[in-house]
Amino acid sequence: MLGLHEAEILVRSFLQDLNPLIKILDKYLHTHDFIRTSSPVLYAAVLAASAKFFRKDLYPQLLSQAQQLVGRAMLETVSHIGVIKAICILIYWKESHDRSAWMRVGWCLRLAFQLNINSLRTSILPADELEARIILDRERTWMNLLCLNSTYRLSYEFDQTPQLPTPDSSAVDRWVEESVGLGNLEDIYLGASIEVSKINRLIGTLDSVPSPSSDILRGHINELIRHVYQKYFDPECQGSKAIGGTPAFNKTRMALDAASVHLSRTRLVETGFTDTVALADYAKQVSNLVDTLEVLEVFLAVCNRCTGDREDGAPAFIARFYRLLLFHSAQAVSVPSTRPPSPAGASEDAAANSTIQQPYQNPFDELDWLVQEELDSRQTNGQNPLVADNEYWESLLPGTSTDVFNWLDPNQFSVGLDDNPLPL
């Protein structure tokens, strides 16, 4: 089915293009030969994940083989770090209908405890580079598991999901410095992900904290966000670890901005959406997360181009999401086409010295074509295009379609022929 040369290309593609997003493999340690000889299960998972993007004709067979090997390893209670890594990779790049992620994270946690990799060491690394890389790789696996567990715990809000203690910041900083010293620059943002998971855990406790204690906790969380931002994302800050322009930088920066939005939203909900200061802060945090309309349009164009003829692939789901997001934004805007005149009483000197104000153009006016296409489509089909996509979003982050993105809920949908076609 797959020759050795083709397998080497797929492994190289994974390490170059996919691994930076999840940071689960040391690219200097996990060469093609090392993966193939050390863990057949991990080898199969890497090939399957890579084929999903680079050899789509081979993907179904390779995915089936990887899942069979993982299933056999679990059935035979194989305790090996390669099994944990393989499951994490298959979770990260799972199919849209796959709802087993939370359960499989639990398997990985049990394996990690059995392999005794559920902590960061306090001793120094050995002088031998290979030994040092293997030790750091075990710890890298545990930190990946902590991030995955945190994600699904916050999403499902199950009491059964263990709330695992995370390493303190000094231990994470030491691990990052050691790994970066061996050339793994992307591991900087694995450290940042651990910090973000701590922040998200604290935000999750705000609902159970009464005011004014909640305001004190919210201020503490804001300070943590500021500290993490400076340490990992502000290149002008002394001692900053920021390396901009990398996939891990962009992904983790967005996660931190999303945490800021979530924190601001808790204050908005707590005040019943009546506090104008809380509303202004929420708008500011959202603008940091998505800076401009142009960014959304670029995302939409890229996803449309990547969709091809597969409407059930991740790019297609994301393209439909961004298309509807732009549609909502254009429908919700009620900004006048020109700015209002200057207030009466302005001094003549000030008017004479001021520059001529250009008419204000609503940036969403450029989306008239998209709005009209969407309305025409809905009049013909009579349904919200994302209603059928709920299963995909729920499989990634359960609760999003009825909470964070509540406008995905069919009960909140109208066909879009009134003055206010879709409620936000």
Phi, psi and chi 1 to 4 in degrees:
 res  aa     phi    psi   chi1   chi2   chi3   chi4
   1 MET       -  -39.8  179.2  174.6   64.9      -
   2 LEU  -141.5  122.8 -175.0   68.4      -      -
   3 GLY   -78.2  162.8      -      -      -      -
   4 LEU   -61.4  -40.8 -172.7   60.2      -      -
   5 HIS   -63.6  -43.1  177.6   65.5      -      -
   6 GLU   -64.2  -37.5  -68.6  175.6  -59.5      -
   7 ALA   -63.6  -41.3      -      -      -      -
   8 GLU   -61.2  -39.8  -70.8  176.3  -13.6      -
   9 ILE   -64.7  -42.2  -66.5  174.3      -      -
  10 LEU   -64.7  -41.4  -75.1  177.0      -      -
  11 VAL   -64.1  -43.2  170.4      -      -      -
  12 ARG   -62.8  -40.9 -175.4  162.6   62.0 -113.4
  13 SER   -63.6  -39.8  -62.4      -      -      -
  14 PHE   -61.7  -48.6  178.9   90.2      -      -
  15 LEU   -64.3  -33.9  -67.5  173.0      -      -
  16 GLN   -82.3  -40.8  177.0  179.3  -41.6      -
  17 ASP  -110.5  -27.9  -62.0  -47.5      -      -
  18 LEU  -105.1  -41.7  -58.4 -177.6      -      -
  19 ASN   -56.3  -36.6 -172.1   59.5      -      -
  20 PRO   -58.9  -22.1  -28.0   36.8      -      -
  21 LEU   -78.5  -29.5  -65.1  171.6      -      -
  22 ILE  -112.8  -23.2 -169.3  172.4      -      -
  23 LYS    55.9   44.8  -53.8  173.3  -68.4  -65.8
  24 ILE  -101.2  -15.4 -163.0  166.1      -      -
  25 LEU  -120.3  142.8  -59.0 -178.7      -      -
  26 ASP   -83.3  110.3  177.2  -15.0      -      -
  27 LYS   -64.7  -19.9   61.7 -176.8  178.3 -179.2
  28 TYR   -84.1  -28.4  -58.9  106.1      -      -
  29 LEU   -86.0  -44.7  174.2   64.6      -      -
  30 HIS   -89.0   70.6  -69.3   92.8      -      -
  31 THR   -75.9  170.5   62.0      -      -      -
  32 HIS   -56.3  -47.9  170.8  -93.0      -      -
  33 ASP   -67.0  -37.8  -69.5  -17.2      -      -
  34 PHE   -63.7  -46.0 -179.4   87.9      -      -
  35 ILE   -64.4  -44.6  -61.1  173.2      -      -
  36 ARG   -63.8  -37.6 -175.1  166.5   66.4   93.0
  37 THR   -88.4  -25.4   56.3      -      -      -
  38 SER   -89.5  -30.7   64.8      -      -      -
  39 SER  -156.3   99.9  176.2      -      -      -
  40 PRO   -58.2  -33.3  -22.8   32.8      -      -
  41 VAL   -66.4  -46.9 -178.0      -      -      -
  42 LEU   -63.8  -40.5  175.6   58.4      -      -
  43 TYR   -58.2  -46.3 -171.8   51.6      -      -
  44 ALA   -64.5  -39.2      -      -      -      -
  45 ALA   -67.4  -42.0      -      -      -      -
  46 VAL   -62.7  -44.6  168.1      -      -      -
  47 LEU   -62.4  -41.7  -67.8  177.4      -      -
  48 ALA   -65.8  -47.3      -      -      -      -
  49 ALA   -62.3  -40.9      -      -      -      -
  50 SER   -67.5  -42.0 -172.6      -      -      -
  51 ALA   -63.6  -27.7      -      -      -      -
  52 LYS   -57.4  -28.8 -176.1  173.1 -173.9  177.6
  53 PHE  -109.8  -32.0  -60.6   93.8      -      -
  54 PHE  -113.1  -15.6  -52.9  113.6      -      -
  55 ARG  -144.2   71.1  -76.5  -62.3  -56.0  -88.0
  56 LYS   -62.5  -24.1  -64.3 -179.7 -179.4  179.2
  57 ASP   -68.4  -26.2   56.8  -42.3      -      -
  58 LEU   -97.3   -9.3  -62.3  175.3      -      -
  59 TYR   -59.1  -48.6  173.9   62.1      -      -
  60 PRO   -57.1  -44.1  -24.8   35.5      -      -
  61 GLN   -67.6  -41.9  -58.8   98.3  -54.9      -
  62 LEU   -68.5  -36.7  -69.1  174.0      -      -
  63 LEU   -65.8  -43.7  176.2   61.9      -      -
  64 SER   -60.6  -42.0  176.4      -      -      -
  65 GLN   -65.0  -42.9 -176.8  179.8   35.6      -
  66 ALA   -62.5  -43.8      -      -      -      -
  67 GLN   -65.4  -37.0  -70.1  175.3  -27.6      -
  68 GLN   -65.2  -41.2  -72.8  176.9    9.8      -
  69 LEU   -66.7  -40.2  -71.5  175.2      -      -
  70 VAL   -64.1  -45.3  167.1      -      -      -
  71 GLY   -60.4  -40.7      -      -      -      -
  72 ARG   -66.7  -40.4 -174.5 -175.3  -54.9  168.6
  73 ALA   -62.4  -39.9      -      -      -      -
  74 MET   -69.1  -39.5  -60.4  -53.3  -59.7      -
  75 LEU   -65.3  -37.8 -175.5   63.1      -      -
  76 GLU   -92.1    8.2  -62.1  176.2   -1.4      -
  77 THR    50.3   49.5   62.8      -      -      -
  78 VAL   -75.7  120.8  175.8      -      -      -
  79 SER  -102.8  101.0  -62.0      -      -      -
  80 HIS  -151.9  140.6 -169.2  -82.7      -      -
  81 ILE   -62.0  -28.2 -165.2  169.6      -      -
  82 GLY   -63.4  -31.8      -      -      -      -
  83 VAL   -66.2  -43.0  176.4      -      -      -
  84 ILE   -61.2  -47.5  -61.5  176.7      -      -
  85 LYS   -62.4  -41.1  -71.6  179.4  179.3  -69.8
  86 ALA   -61.6  -44.8      -      -      -      -
  87 ILE   -64.1  -42.3  -65.4  174.2      -      -
  88 CYS   -60.0  -42.1  -70.9      -      -      -
  89 ILE   -64.8  -43.6  -70.8  170.7      -      -
  90 LEU   -68.7  -28.4  -66.6  176.4      -      -
  91 ILE   -69.2  -46.2  -71.6  173.0      -      -
  92 TYR   -63.9  -39.9 -164.0   86.8      -      -
  93 TRP  -112.0   44.2  -75.5  -73.8      -      -
  94 LYS   -77.7  166.3   66.2 -172.7 -177.1   67.3
  95 GLU   -75.0  157.2  -72.7  -65.4  -84.8      -
  96 SER   -62.8  -29.7   59.2      -      -      -
  97 HIS   -89.6   -1.8   58.2  -89.2      -      -
  98 ASP   -78.0  117.0 -172.9  -19.4      -      -
  99 ARG  -111.1   22.7  -56.3  -63.5  -64.8  -87.0
 100 SER   -99.8    5.8   64.5      -      -      -
 101 ALA   -59.6  -46.7      -      -      -      -
 102 TRP   -60.9  -41.6  177.8   75.0      -      -
 103 MET   -65.1  -40.7 -175.8   69.5   70.9      -
 104 ARG   -72.5  -29.8  -71.6 -167.2  -74.2  175.1
 105 VAL   -61.7  -39.3  169.1      -      -      -
 106 GLY   -61.6  -41.0      -      -      -      -
 107 TRP   -58.7  -45.9  -65.3  -14.0      -      -
 108 CYS   -61.9  -39.1  -69.5      -      -      -
 109 LEU   -63.7  -42.2  -70.3  172.8      -      -
 110 ARG   -61.2  -43.6  -70.0  -68.6 -173.0 -174.6
 111 LEU   -62.9  -40.3  -76.3  173.2      -      -
 112 ALA   -62.9  -41.4      -      -      -      -
 113 PHE   -65.7  -38.8  -80.4  103.5      -      -
 114 GLN   -66.5  -34.4 -172.0  168.6  -11.2      -
 115 LEU   -86.1   -2.5  -67.8  170.2      -      -
 116 ASN    59.9   42.9 -163.3   29.5      -      -
 117 ILE  -112.8   20.3   62.4  171.7      -      -
 118 ASN   -89.6   36.8   56.6  -52.6      -      -
 119 SER  -166.8  165.5   61.8      -      -      -
 120 LEU   -99.7  138.5  -60.1 -175.4      -      -
 121 ARG   -72.1  162.8   84.6 -148.6  119.7   69.4
 122 THR  -108.0   -9.9   56.9      -      -      -
 123 SER   -84.9  165.0   58.6      -      -      -
 124 ILE   -79.3  159.8   62.7  172.8      -      -
 125 LEU   -72.6  150.1  -75.8  173.5      -      -
 126 PRO   -67.8  160.3   23.3  -32.6      -      -
 127 ALA   -71.1  -29.8      -      -      -      -
 128 ASP   -68.4  125.6 -178.9   81.4      -      -
 129 GLU   -64.8  -42.0 -178.0  177.7  -30.5      -
 130 LEU   -62.2  -45.4  178.1   59.4      -      -
 131 GLU   -61.6  -41.6  -70.5 -177.2   27.5      -
 132 ALA   -63.3  -42.4      -      -      -      -
 133 ARG   -65.5  -38.4  -73.0 -169.8 -177.5  -81.5
 134 ILE   -65.1  -41.6  -69.3  174.1      -      -
 135 ILE   -64.4  -47.1  -68.8  172.2      -      -
 136 LEU   -62.5  -33.3  -71.1  171.0      -      -
 137 ASP   -68.7  -37.5 -172.7   61.5      -      -
 138 ARG   -61.4  -43.2  -70.1  166.6   60.1   87.2
 139 GLU   -70.3  -34.7  -64.6  171.7  -31.6      -
 140 ARG   -60.7  -41.5  178.3 -175.4  -65.2  104.6
 141 THR   -61.7  -42.9  -55.8      -      -      -
 142 TRP   -64.1  -41.1  175.2 -117.1      -      -
 143 MET   -68.6  -34.7  -69.4 -157.8  -71.5      -
 144 ASN   -62.0  -42.4  -94.9  -80.8      -      -
 145 LEU   -62.9  -40.1  -90.4  179.9      -      -
 146 LEU   -59.4  -42.2  -70.8  176.6      -      -
 147 CYS   -67.2  -42.9  -67.2      -      -      -
 148 LEU   -63.8  -44.2  -86.1  175.7      -      -
 149 ASN   -62.7  -40.5 -176.2   67.1      -      -
 150 SER   -63.2  -41.9  174.5      -      -      -
 151 THR   -60.8  -49.5  -63.7      -      -      -
 152 TYR   -77.6  -26.1  -75.0   99.0      -      -
 153 ARG   -67.0  -43.9 -175.7  178.4 -170.1  -81.1
 154 LEU   -68.8  -30.2  -69.6  171.1      -      -
 155 SER   -75.6  -47.4  -59.4      -      -      -
 156 TYR   -82.4  -29.0  -78.9   88.8      -      -
 157 GLU    54.5   39.7  -62.9 -179.0  -11.2      -
 158 PHE   -86.7  134.0  -75.1  170.5      -      -
 159 ASP   -65.3  -25.8  -68.7  -23.7      -      -
 160 GLN   -72.8  -20.4  -56.1   98.3  -50.9      -
 161 THR   -71.4  121.5  -54.2      -      -      -
 162 PRO   -65.7  137.0   22.6  -32.2      -      -
 163 GLN   -96.0   94.7 -179.9  171.2  -56.7      -
 164 LEU   -81.0  141.8  -60.2  171.2      -      -
 165 PRO   -67.6  135.9   23.4  -32.4      -      -
 166 THR   -97.9  152.3   52.2      -      -      -
 167 PRO   -61.9  149.4  -16.6   28.1      -      -
 168 ASP   -71.3  162.3   59.8   52.1      -      -
 169 SER   -60.0  -35.3  -64.7      -      -      -
 170 SER   -66.5  -38.8   60.2      -      -      -
 171 ALA   -67.5  -39.6      -      -      -      -
 172 VAL   -65.8  -43.2  173.1      -      -      -
 173 ASP   -60.9  -40.7  -73.3  -15.5      -      -
 174 ARG   -64.9  -43.3 -175.3 -175.0   68.0 -112.8
 175 TRP   -62.1  -42.9 -178.7   87.6      -      -
 176 VAL   -61.3  -45.9  167.8      -      -      -
 177 GLU   -62.1  -39.9  -70.3  173.5    4.8      -
 178 GLU   -67.5  -43.0  -69.3  170.4  -22.9      -
 179 SER   -70.3  -41.2 -171.6      -      -      -
 180 VAL   -63.7  -33.8  168.0      -      -      -
 181 GLY   -62.5  -20.5      -      -      -      -
 182 LEU  -101.5   16.1  -69.3  176.5      -      -
 183 GLY    95.1    2.1      -      -      -      -
 184 ASN   -92.5   75.4  -66.3  -56.3      -      -
 185 LEU   -64.0  -33.2  -62.6 -179.2      -      -
 186 GLU   -63.6  -20.3  -63.8  -75.6   -5.9      -
 187 ASP   -66.9  -14.5  -79.7  -19.9      -      -
 188 ILE   -54.0  -42.2  -72.1  174.3      -      -
 189 TYR   -86.2  -10.0  -62.4  106.6      -      -
 190 LEU   -70.7  -39.9 -178.0   53.2      -      -
 191 GLY   -61.0  -41.9      -      -      -      -
 192 ALA   -64.3  -36.8      -      -      -      -
 193 SER   -63.1  -36.8  -63.3      -      -      -
 194 ILE   -62.2  -43.4  -67.4  -68.1      -      -
 195 GLU   -63.2  -41.3  -58.2  -74.9    0.9      -
 196 VAL   -65.4  -37.7  171.9      -      -      -
 197 SER   -63.2  -36.7   70.5      -      -      -
 198 LYS   -62.4  -43.1  -66.8  179.3 -176.4  178.7
 199 ILE   -63.1  -44.6  -70.0  169.7      -      -
 200 ASN   -63.7  -35.4  -76.7  -30.5      -      -
 201 ARG   -64.0  -42.3  178.8 -173.4  -63.3  179.5
 202 LEU   -65.6  -40.8  -74.8  173.7      -      -
 203 ILE   -60.2  -37.1  -66.6  174.3      -      -
 204 GLY   -64.9  -17.9      -      -      -      -
 205 THR   -89.0   -9.4   66.3      -      -      -
 206 LEU   -62.7  -33.9  -81.5  168.7      -      -
 207 ASP   -60.9  -27.2  -70.2  -18.4      -      -
 208 SER   -97.6    2.5   59.2      -      -      -
 209 VAL  -104.2  121.2  178.3      -      -      -
 210 PRO   -73.0  154.6   28.4  -34.1      -      -
 211 SER   -75.4  144.8 -176.0      -      -      -
 212 PRO   -88.9    1.3   32.4  -34.7      -      -
 213 SER   -61.2  -32.9  -62.4      -      -      -
 214 SER   -63.7  -34.0   60.7      -      -      -
 215 ASP   -67.3  -36.8  -69.5  -28.2      -      -
 216 ILE   -66.4  -44.9  -62.8  173.5      -      -
 217 LEU   -64.1  -39.5  177.9   56.3      -      -
 218 ARG   -63.4  -38.6 -166.7  174.3  -73.8  107.1
 219 GLY   -64.9  -39.1      -      -      -      -
 220 HIS   -63.0  -42.5  171.8   65.4      -      -
 221 ILE   -65.9  -40.1  -62.6  171.9      -      -
 222 ASN   -58.8  -39.6  -98.9  -38.7      -      -
 223 GLU   -67.1  -39.1 -176.2   61.5   24.0      -
 224 LEU   -62.9  -42.5  -73.2  177.5      -      -
 225 ILE   -61.4  -44.2  -69.1  175.4      -      -
 226 ARG   -62.0  -41.5 -174.6 -170.3   66.0   81.1
 227 HIS   -64.5  -46.3  173.7   71.8      -      -
 228 VAL   -64.5  -40.2  173.0      -      -      -
 229 TYR   -61.1  -46.0  179.4   87.1      -      -
 230 GLN   -64.6  -41.0  -72.7 -176.4  -23.9      -
 231 LYS   -69.9  -38.4 -178.7  163.3   64.2  171.7
 232 TYR  -108.6  -19.3  -70.2  100.4      -      -
 233 PHE  -128.1   -8.1  -55.9  101.1      -      -
 234 ASP  -104.8  102.3 -175.0   -2.4      -      -
 235 PRO   -66.6  -17.3   22.9  -31.6      -      -
 236 GLU   -87.3   -8.7  -62.5 -179.0   -0.5      -
 237 CYS   -79.1  137.2  179.2      -      -      -
 238 GLN   -62.3  129.9 -175.2  176.3    4.0      -
 239 GLY    79.4   12.4      -      -      -      -
 240 SER   -64.4  145.0  171.9      -      -      -
 241 LYS  -101.9    8.8  -56.4  176.7 -175.8  -64.4
 242 ALA   -63.7  131.9      -      -      -      -
 243 ILE  -129.7   92.5  -56.1  175.7      -      -
 244 GLY   -71.5  160.6      -      -      -      -
 245 GLY    85.0   -0.9      -      -      -      -
 246 THR   -94.5  155.0   65.0      -      -      -
 247 PRO   -57.1  -40.3  -25.2   34.0      -      -
 248 ALA   -66.5  -38.0      -      -      -      -
 249 PHE   -59.6  -51.3  174.7   93.3      -      -
 250 ASN   -64.4  -42.6  -63.2  -31.7      -      -
 251 LYS   -65.3  -45.6  174.4  173.4  174.3  -84.6
 252 THR   -74.8  -33.9  -45.1      -      -      -
 253 ARG   -61.3  -42.3  166.6   72.5 -179.0  -88.4
 254 MET   -64.7  -37.5 -177.6  169.3  -73.4      -
 255 ALA   -63.5  -39.3      -      -      -      -
 256 LEU   -68.8  -41.8 -172.7   62.9      -      -
 257 ASP   -62.4  -38.2  -72.8  -17.8      -      -
 258 ALA   -64.5  -36.7      -      -      -      -
 259 ALA   -63.4  -38.9      -      -      -      -
 260 SER   -62.8  -41.3  -63.3      -      -      -
 261 VAL   -63.7  -44.5  170.7      -      -      -
 262 HIS   -60.8  -43.3 -170.4 -171.4      -      -
 263 LEU   -63.3  -44.8  177.9   63.0      -      -
 264 SER   -64.0  -34.5 -179.4      -      -      -
 265 ARG   -67.3  -33.8 -177.9  171.6  176.0  -95.7
 266 THR   -62.7  -37.5   62.6      -      -      -
 267 ARG   -68.5  -39.1  176.1   60.6  178.2  166.0
 268 LEU   -63.7  -43.5 -164.9   60.3      -      -
 269 VAL   -67.5  -40.6  172.0      -      -      -
 270 GLU   -61.4  -33.6 -174.4  179.6  -72.4      -
 271 THR   -92.1    6.4   57.7      -      -      -
 272 GLY    68.4   26.6      -      -      -      -
 273 PHE    60.8   26.1  -62.9   87.9      -      -
 274 THR  -108.7  -12.4   59.0      -      -      -
 275 ASP   -86.5  112.7 -170.8  -35.2      -      -
 276 THR   -66.7  -30.9   55.8      -      -      -
 277 VAL   -67.3  -43.9  174.6      -      -      -
 278 ALA   -63.3  -38.4      -      -      -      -
 279 LEU   -65.8  -41.7 -178.3   60.1      -      -
 280 ALA   -65.6  -38.9      -      -      -      -
 281 ASP   -65.5  -40.3  178.7   63.5      -      -
 282 TYR   -62.5  -44.1 -179.0   71.0      -      -
 283 ALA   -61.5  -38.6      -      -      -      -
 284 LYS   -65.0  -44.8  175.5  179.6  178.2  -65.2
 285 GLN   -65.3  -38.7  -60.2  -56.9  -26.5      -
 286 VAL   -64.4  -39.1  170.4      -      -      -
 287 SER   -65.6  -29.8   69.5      -      -      -
 288 ASN   -69.1  -34.0  -70.0  -23.2      -      -
 289 LEU   -71.6  -43.8 -176.3   59.8      -      -
 290 VAL  -127.2   98.5 -178.5      -      -      -
 291 ASP   -67.9  -45.7  -69.6  -29.0      -      -
 292 THR  -140.2  159.0   62.0      -      -      -
 293 LEU   -61.8  -35.4  171.3   63.9      -      -
 294 GLU   -60.9  -35.5  -72.5   77.2    8.6      -
 295 VAL   -62.3  -44.1  171.0      -      -      -
 296 LEU   -63.4  -40.5  -73.4  177.9      -      -
 297 GLU   -65.6  -36.7  -69.4 -175.0  -79.7      -
 298 VAL   -64.8  -44.9  169.1      -      -      -
 299 PHE   -56.1  -45.6  -77.9  159.3      -      -
 300 LEU   -62.1  -44.0  177.6   59.3      -      -
 301 ALA   -64.2  -42.5      -      -      -      -
 302 VAL   -64.0  -45.2  169.5      -      -      -
 303 CYS   -65.8  -38.7  -69.6      -      -      -
 304 ASN   -61.7  -40.3  -79.9  -28.2      -      -
 305 ARG   -68.4  -35.3 -172.2  167.1   65.1 -113.2
 306 CYS   -80.2  -16.6  -66.3      -      -      -
 307 THR   -64.0  -43.4  -65.3      -      -      -
 308 GLY    61.8 -134.0      -      -      -      -
 309 ASP  -103.5   13.8   57.5   -3.2      -      -
 310 ARG  -107.1  100.7 -172.8 -179.8  176.4 -170.3
 311 GLU   -79.6   -8.8  -69.2  -60.8  -40.4      -
 312 ASP  -106.5   13.6   61.7  -16.3      -      -
 313 GLY   -88.8  162.3      -      -      -      -
 314 ALA   -56.3  -43.4      -      -      -      -
 315 PRO   -58.0  -36.8  -25.1   35.0      -      -
 316 ALA   -67.2  -42.7      -      -      -      -
 317 PHE   -61.2  -44.0  -73.0  107.9      -      -
 318 ILE   -69.0  -38.3  -62.4  171.1      -      -
 319 ALA   -61.4  -43.4      -      -      -      -
 320 ARG   -65.8  -35.0  -71.0 -168.0  -71.6  -88.8
 321 PHE   -64.6  -49.2  174.2   85.2      -      -
 322 TYR   -66.8  -34.8  -83.1  116.1      -      -
 323 ARG   -62.0  -44.5 -177.7 -179.2  179.6   85.8
 324 LEU   -69.9  -34.8 -170.0   56.4      -      -
 325 LEU   -61.9  -44.5  178.6   60.0      -      -
 326 LEU   -65.0  -38.1  -73.5  167.9      -      -
 327 PHE   -62.2  -46.6  176.0   74.6      -      -
 328 HIS   -59.1  -44.6  -87.2  -70.5      -      -
 329 SER   -62.0  -44.9  -58.4      -      -      -
 330 ALA   -66.0  -35.5      -      -      -      -
 331 GLN   -72.9  -30.2  -71.0  -69.7  -62.4      -
 332 ALA   -83.2  -20.6      -      -      -      -
 333 VAL   -74.2  133.2  169.3      -      -      -
 334 SER  -131.9   40.1   58.2      -      -      -
 335 VAL   -81.9  133.2 -178.3      -      -      -
 336 PRO   -64.0  153.5   21.2  -31.7      -      -
 337 SER   -69.3  -24.6   58.4      -      -      -
 338 THR  -130.3  157.0   57.1      -      -      -
 339 ARG   -71.4  150.1  -66.5 -174.8 -174.9  -82.7
 340 PRO   -68.1  156.4   24.4  -33.4      -      -
 341 PRO   -63.5  158.4   24.1  -34.0      -      -
 342 SER   -61.5  145.3  -60.3      -      -      -
 343 PRO   -62.4  148.5   22.0  -32.5      -      -
 344 ALA   -63.4  148.3      -      -      -      -
 345 GLY    96.8   -3.9      -      -      -      -
 346 ALA   -65.5  140.2      -      -      -      -
 347 SER   -66.6  147.9   69.8      -      -      -
 348 GLU   -65.3  -35.6  -65.2 -177.9    2.1      -
 349 ASP   -61.9  -44.8  -69.7  -19.4      -      -
 350 ALA   -62.9  -39.3      -      -      -      -
 351 ALA   -66.5  -38.2      -      -      -      -
 352 ALA   -68.5  -35.9      -      -      -      -
 353 ASN   -85.8  -13.0  -65.8  -31.3      -      -
 354 SER   -78.3  153.5   64.2      -      -      -
 355 THR   -78.5  154.1   58.3      -      -      -
 356 ILE   -68.1  127.1  -62.3  175.8      -      -
 357 GLN   -79.8  127.4  -66.1  -70.3  -29.2      -
 358 GLN   -81.5  145.8  -62.5  -63.6  -35.9      -
 359 PRO   -54.9  139.6  -22.4   33.3      -      -
 360 TYR   -82.9  126.1  171.9   74.4      -      -
 361 GLN  -101.6  123.4  -73.2  -63.3  120.7      -
 362 ASN   -66.5  117.7  178.9   -0.7      -      -
 363 PRO   -61.6  -21.8   23.2  -34.0      -      -
 364 PHE   -80.4   -7.6  -70.7   93.8      -      -
 365 ASP   -60.2  -28.2  -72.6  -16.0      -      -
 366 GLU   -71.3   -8.3  -61.7  178.4    3.1      -
 367 LEU   -97.7   12.0  -65.0  177.7      -      -
 368 ASP   -56.2  -36.7  -73.2  -14.5      -      -
 369 TRP   -63.8  -40.8   63.4  -89.1      -      -
 370 LEU   -68.2  -42.3 -175.5  148.2      -      -
 371 VAL   -60.6  -45.6  171.7      -      -      -
 372 GLN   -65.5  -41.4 -167.1   56.9   51.4      -
 373 GLU   -60.6  -42.7  -80.4 -172.5    6.4      -
 374 GLU   -66.6  -42.2 -166.3   68.5   28.6      -
 375 LEU   -65.6  -41.2  -70.0  176.3      -      -
 376 ASP   -62.8  -42.0  -69.0  -16.1      -      -
 377 SER   -63.6  -40.7  173.1      -      -      -
 378 ARG   -72.9  -32.5  -66.9  178.8 -178.7 -156.3
 379 GLN   -66.4  -33.4 -170.5  170.6   27.4      -
 380 THR   -77.6  -47.2  -58.3      -      -      -
 381 ASN   -92.6  -25.7  -59.3  -37.9      -      -
 382 GLY    68.7   28.7      -      -      -      -
 383 GLN  -151.0  154.9   68.1  171.1  -10.1      -
 384 ASN   -71.9  122.1  179.9  -24.0      -      -
 385 PRO   -62.4  -17.1   23.9  -33.9      -      -
 386 LEU   -95.4   -6.7  -78.5 -176.3      -      -
 387 VAL   -58.4  -41.8  169.1      -      -      -
 388 ALA   -73.3  -13.6      -      -      -      -
 389 ASP   -91.4   -3.2  -70.5   -3.3      -      -
 390 ASN   -54.8  -38.6  -83.1   -1.8      -      -
 391 GLU   -59.7  -38.5 -177.4 -179.8   -4.1      -
 392 TYR   -64.1  -50.3  173.7   76.1      -      -
 393 TRP   -67.3  -37.3  -61.6  112.1      -      -
 394 GLU   -66.1  -31.8  -73.0  -67.0  -53.2      -
 395 SER   -71.4  -25.0   72.3      -      -      -
 396 LEU   -84.9  -54.7  -67.3  177.7      -      -
 397 LEU  -137.6   89.7  -64.6  172.7      -      -
 398 PRO   -55.6  136.8  -26.1   35.5      -      -
 399 GLY   100.7  -16.7      -      -      -      -
 400 THR   -65.7  -36.7   52.5      -      -      -
 401 SER   -74.9  -14.7   65.3      -      -      -
 402 THR  -117.6    0.1   53.9      -      -      -
 403 ASP  -129.3  -78.9 -179.8   17.7      -      -
 404 VAL   -61.9  -46.9 -179.0      -      -      -
 405 PHE  -109.8   62.2  -54.0  137.0      -      -
 406 ASN   -67.5  -13.6   61.7   -6.0      -      -
 407 TRP   -77.0   -0.1   38.6  -91.8      -      -
 408 LEU   -81.9  -13.1  -61.7  179.5      -      -
 409 ASP   -70.8  126.5 -172.0  -17.0      -      -
 410 PRO   -56.8  -29.0  -20.8   30.1      -      -
 411 ASN   -70.7  -15.7  -65.2  -34.2      -      -
 412 GLN  -102.6   14.3  -55.3 -136.6   10.6      -
 413 PHE  -106.6  138.3  170.0   71.4      -      -
 414 SER  -129.2  155.6   58.6      -      -      -
 415 VAL   -60.7  -29.6  174.8      -      -      -
 416 GLY   103.6   37.3      -      -      -      -
 417 LEU  -113.8    1.6  -58.7  177.1      -      -
 418 ASP   -94.0 -178.8  -57.5  -38.6      -      -
 419 ASP   -64.5  -35.6  -69.3  -23.1      -      -
 420 ASN  -115.2   83.9  -66.7  -50.8      -      -
 421 PRO   -64.3  -36.5   23.3  -32.6      -      -
 422 LEU  -137.0  121.1  -74.0  172.5      -      -
 423 PRO   -69.4  143.5   25.5  -32.2      -      -
 424 LEU   -88.3      -  -73.7  173.9      -      -
